Amino acid sequence: MLIDELSQHIGVPVTTISKLLALKSLEVHEQADYKALVKQLNPQTLELTLRDARSVLDADLPAVVVRYTKKYKLDNFPLSGYMVSNWVMGYLNNPEHLPNLIRIHQAFPKNVMIEVVPEVLQILGKMDKGREAWQRAFATLVLPMIAK
């Protein structure tokens, strides 16, 4: 179950994840619990392993994109290693931009985002170094995108 997987990667109880996901997307970003989770991320490790993250994502995400594009008959599924890694780093450096990013993604089917999260986490798990930091960061930062 996705909630269990997010809980494991973020390192918080399932109840915390459930509480955040029950909120509206923009409300998640304002929660003290969520802000505390973001502050626990390690930007230095993420920066040092950015190339590795992009490399594993670029190797495996294209097939994921093709599969979901066909499955859901999507016109556009803009998911790439460059986009995911820049999104993570961009949010950590400019958290005030998350509400705008949430608004942009509201037009994209939430069920597809929810379904693809475990696959992105699995791909990040292939990293030699920094895998836990990237999985934790992605799992944390995706919460507002997949919330109610």
Residue, then its C-alpha position, 0 to 999 in steps of 0.5 A: m500500500l502506498i501509505d505504508e511505502l511513504s511511511q517507510h521512506i519518510g520515517v514517520p508513522v502511517t497515521t502521519i502520512s494518512k493525516l497529511l494525505a487527507l488534506k487538500s494539496l495546498e493545505v499540506h504545504e502549510q502544515a507544521d508536521y509537513k514543514a518539519l519533514v521537509k526540514q529533515l531532508n538532507p540537501q547536501t547529500l541530494e546535491l552531491t548525488l544529483r547526477d546519480a539520481r538523474s542517471v537512474l531516473d533517465a534510464d528507467l523512467p522513459a519506459v514508465v512514461v510509455r506504459y502510463t501514456k498507453k494505459y491512460k491514453l495520456d496526451n502528455f506525461p512530462l516525467s523525466g529524470y531531469m524534471v524529477s531531480n530539478w523538482v526536488m532540488g528546486y523545492l528544497n531551494n525555493p519552497e515558496h514555489l510549491p503552491n504554484l507547482i501544485r496548481i500546475h499539476q492539478a490538471f494532471p490525473k491524480n490517480v496516475m501520479i499516485e500510481v507512479v510514485p512507488e515506481v519512482l521510489q523503486i527506481l531511486g532505490k537503484m542508486d549506489k549512493g544517496r538512495e535513502a536521501w532521494q527516496r525520502a526527499f521524493a516521498t516527502l515532496v510528493l505528498p502535497m501532489i497526491a493529497k486530497 
